[in-house]
Amino acid sequence: MNLVGQNVRHKAHGQGRITALDGEHIAVLFADKERVFQFPKAFERFLTVEEPDAAQEVAALLEQEKQKQREQVHEELDRMLQQSREEKNRVAPRHETSAAQASSSKPRADARASVALHVCYCDGGKSAQQVGFDGACSESVIDFHIQTEQNPMCAASDCACKQFWQGKLSRAKLECLCHNDGGICASSGLLRDWKVPTGPSSGGAELLEGIEEGSLCILTTRDPGSCEAERYVFAVFLADRSYREETWREGYLSTRLPYKIKLSPMEAHSLPLWYYHRNPSRSDMPYWGTVTHRMVDAEAAALLLRDITLVKAGTADEELSREMFQVFCRINHLTLAPDAVPRGALAPKG
């Protein structure tokens, strides 16, 4: 079926009509102007076709795309595990490891580093299932970032949120910008696109040493008005090889792997970062400073993933969280001891 001429509905722009389709992009004419979207990806979230037969065709195309992605993911995971096994063989000692050493939770020398990332709080899209990070912030949070916290990005004159705060932009326009053209800021689309800034997007981005495919990326934030000790984990994902090959130059971390989990507000607040992580210096103090990230060792990352499997028990993410924990431990040749406990700055001492 030719989709050109079909009527569609967009969440923000309303009724429209498909005017062109070139295989990877689709053009839709709305009341205000013509807009171009990725095809068929746009139909996953923003666009719906009104005619039933056309809607069925689009659904079939989306399923084909998902199948391709699943095949690519399995190929990448197989290659990643093979590479991990080869690394293990290269660094393995010639003598046989004792049973006591084998049961230790201490990570091997070839274990990948993981990273905790500092993310500016965003309650856009907040629900019982996720903290936010999928839409424009509420008015109270925008006011906090601009007036109280004086966040330089939020307070910049060209920031859409600043223009809304000044009354130069309507809420409808702000929401429209947020769901098109990549969003209004990194935080507003983070749990939609799974792209996390690690530094400048041009002319200064630095490669995070030790971050490779299979490294755990830990997304952390703080609620407005809270202290550093209350920083919590709201999502995690395993990095793929795209970071070292390309995206580090653009200043962000992302993944094509299926191993990404978002936490509900209740789950997230039960996983404080500083329960798992401690700094090399000031190890008993929850101190972040001005950096964008903190490197996390493999054991602390594994303990966090283990506890995520506990909070996800009985949910739709239970199986995914368990598989993610197992894959991470296999990649890092790590076996947690049954009595292993977090040793972060705020973990109980004993």
N, C-alpha and C positions, 0 to 999 in steps of 0.2 A: 504493500500500500504506500502511496505517495503521501507523506505527511504535510507537504506544502499546501497551505490553504486551510489546515485544520485549526480549530479554535482551541486555545489553551487558557489556563488560569495560573497566574503567578501570585505567590503569597503576599508580595508587597505591591506589585504593579497592577494587579487585577486582570481583567479580560484582555486577551491578545490573540493575534493570528499569526501562524507560522508563514514567513515569506520566503525563506531560503534554507537549504540544508546541503552542506558540502561534505558530509561524512563525519567530521570531528566537531563542527560548530553548527549551531542552529540560530537563525535570525527570527525574532518575533516582534511584530509591530503592535505597540500598545497605544493608548490614547495620547500619551505625550510624545513618544518617539520610538524608534526601532532599537532593539537591544540584542546583543549577541551572547549566546551561552555555549558552554561545552555540551556536546552531545555524545551519548545519551545521559551523561552524569547529571545534568540539570534536573532531569525528571525524578531523581532520587529524593530531592528535598524541596525544590522551589516550584517546578512546573507540573501541571497535570493536564492530560488531554481529555476533552469532554466527550468525544465520540468513542463509544465502547470498543469497536473493532480496532481503532487506532491506539487506544489505551492498552489493549491486549498486545499489539505489536510492539509498543514501546516497552512493556513489561518483559517480553521475550528478549528484546535487545539488551535490557539491563541484566537479565539472567546470564546471557552469553558473556557480557563483560565481566560479571562476577566470577564466572567459571574460568575465564582467562586469567583473572587476578589470582584465583586459588591455585591454578597450575603454576603460575610464576612464583607464588609464595612458597609452594612445596619445593620447587627447583632451587630457590634461593636458600631455603632452610637446609636442604640436603647438602648444598655446597658449603654453607656456613659450618655445619657440623663436621663435614669432612676436613675442612681447613682447621677446625679446632683439634681434631684427632691428630692431624699432621703436626701441629704445634706441640701437642702433648708428647708425641714421640720424639721430637727434636730436643726437648728439654728434660725428658725423663732420665733419672739417674741410672747408671749401669747396674747398681746393686738393687736388689729387690726391696721395695718399701715394706717396712714392718707393719704388722696388723694395727699396732697402736697409731702409727702415723696415718694409715689409710682411713681410720675412723675419725680422725681429727676434723674439726670444722675450719681449720686454718686454711685459707686459700693458697693455691700453688703460685709459684713465681710468675707463671704465664697467664694468670687470671686477668681478665679485662677490668679496667677501671670503670666505675659508674659515676654518674654526675647528678647532683641535686641542682635544680635551676630555680632562680628567683623570678617569680612571675607577679606582676602587678594585679591585685585583686579586681575581678570583674564579675558582677552578678547578672550580666546579660544572659537570659535563657535559664536562669536558676530554676530548679525543680526538685522534686523529691529524689530524682535519679542522679543529678549532677549539681556541683557547686555553682556553675555558671559558665563563663568563658565561651558563650555561643550567642552573642548579641550585644547590643549597646547597654552600657551600665544604667542602672536606675538613676533618677535625678539626685537622690541623696548620696550615692557613691560618686557620681560625677562631681558634686559639690565638695565632697571630702577630698578627692584627688587634686582638685584645682585650688580650693581655698584653704583647707586645713593642712594637707600633706604637701601641697605645692609641687606636685609631680611635674618635672619639666616637660615630659612628653604630652601629658594631658593639658597642661597650661600653655602650650605653644599656640601662637596666634593662628596657625594653619590647621590646628586640630579640630575635627568636626565636633567633638564633645565640648571644646572651649567655645566654639561658635554657637552651639545649642545653649550652653550655660549663659552666654551673653544675650540670648534672645534673637540671634541672627539666623537661626536654623530651627525649623519645626521638628517635633519629635518624629513625625511621620517621615520626614526627609532623612533624619538621622538613622532611623531603622532601615530605610531604603538603601542608604549608603553602606550600612553594616552588612547587608545580605547581597551586595554586589561589589564587583571590583576588588575582591580580596578583603573586604571588611574595612573598618575605620582604624584599627590598630591590631597588633599581634594578639593581645589578650582577647579581643572581642570575637575572634574566629579560631581560637586555639584548639578547642575541643571539636571543632568542625573540620579543620584542615590538618591538625596534629603537626603544626610547624611552630617550633619554639625558638625565639631569638637567643643567640649566644654572644652577640657582639655587634659591631657596626656592620651594616649591609653592604658597605663598599669602602675601599681604601683604608682598611685597618682590621678586618676580621682576622682572628687568629685561630689556628687549629687547636682544639682541646686535646692535649696529649693523653694518650691512653684510651680515648674513646673510639671504639671500633664497633663493627656489627656484633650484636650480642651484648653490648654494654647497656645497662639499665639507665634510662633517663627518668628522673624523679621530679615531677612538677610540684612546686611548693608555693604557698601563698600565706598571707595573714589577713584576717578580717579587719576592716577599718577600725582604728582605735585600739587594736590589740598590741601586745608586746612581742618581741622576737621569740620568747620562750613558747609562744602560742602558734608558731608557724607549723602548718600541717601539710600533709601530702594529699593532693586532690586527684592526681592521675599519674600513671606510669606507662612507659612503653619501652620496647627493645629497639635499639638503633639498628638500621641496616647499613649496607656498604655505601649507600648514596652520600652519607656524611663525609667520609674521607675522600670520596671521588669528586664531589662537586659542591654540596650544599654548605660546607664550612666556609667557602669563599663568599657565599652570599649571607653568611652570618646567622645561620639557623640549623637546628637539628630536626629531623623528621624521620618517617619510616614508611615502608610499603608492607612491612610484615603485619600479620593479624594480631600480634601480641601487644595490644594497647588496652588499658583498662581505665575507665573514669570511675571515681568514687562518689557516692551520694554524700550530701552534707554531714549526715550522721556518721557514716563510715570514715570520711576524711578527718573529722575532728577527733576520731579515736586513734589516728595514726600521726602523732606529732613528730615532725622531722627529728627534733633533738633527742628523742628517745632512742633513735637508731644511730645518729651521726654525732661525731665530736671532732673538733678541729685539732690539728697536730699541736698547736699551741693553745693555751687557754682551754684545755680539754674539758674542763668542768663548767664552761660558760657557753650558753647559747648565743653566740655572736656571729653575725653575718657580715657586717661592714658594707662596703660599696660595690663589691664584685657581683657579677651576674650569675656566678655558679660556684659550687663547692664540690670538689672531687670526693667520692664515696668509695670505700673499699668493698671488695666483692662479698665479704662475709656480712657486712651491715646491709648491703643491698639484698642479699639472699634472705636475711632475717625479716626484712620489710616485706618481701614477696611472700614469705611463709605466712606472715600475719595477715596479708591481704587475702590469702586463701581462707583464712578463718573468718574474716568479716564478710566474705563473699559466699560463705556456706549457705545453701538454700536459695541462692539467687540465680538469675540467668547467666551470670558470669562465673559461677562456681567452677565449671569444667575448664573454662579459659584460664582462670587464675591459677588453677592447679597445673595445667599444661605449661603455662608461662614460667612458673616457678621451677618445674622440672627441666625445661629447656635451658633456662639460665644456669642452673647448677651443672648440667651436662656440658655446656659450652665452656664454663669456667672450671671444670674438673673439681667441683666442690661438693662435699657431702657434709651437711650440717649434723653435728652431734645432737642426740635427742635432748640433751639438757642445755643446748646453746641458747643464750639470752642476749638481747641487745645490750650494748655497752656505750650508748650515746651519752651526751653531756647531762641529760636529765633522766637517764635510766636509773632505776633503784640500785643503790650500791649494796653489795653483800657478797 
